[in-house]
Amino acid sequence: MTTTRQYVVGPEEDLILGTKYRKNSIIFGIIGLFIFGVGFGAMAFLTARKAEGYGVKATAGKVLGILAFVSGAIFLAVYFANK
């Protein structure tokens, strides 16, 4: 006899997942300001969007993601223009 478990995701689990994604987006954004901004900036922005999908505000992650992405793109443009 096999039994299957069904996991019900309620508002508490949504809040926990949302805050986890918010925290990760801030971490990705800060890392992106210093190391490979294009990749980490995109990851920060997308992770912040996931957090907002769970109902948690992630404005800091979005802003850091955009700043990291733009600064990384400018750095790459200047670097390859001088080569």
Secondary structure, DSSP 4 states (H G I P E B T S, - for coil): ------PPP-HHHHHHHHHHHHHHHHHHHHHHHHS-HHHHHHHHHHHHHHHHHTT---HHHHHHHHHHHHHHHHHHHHHHH--
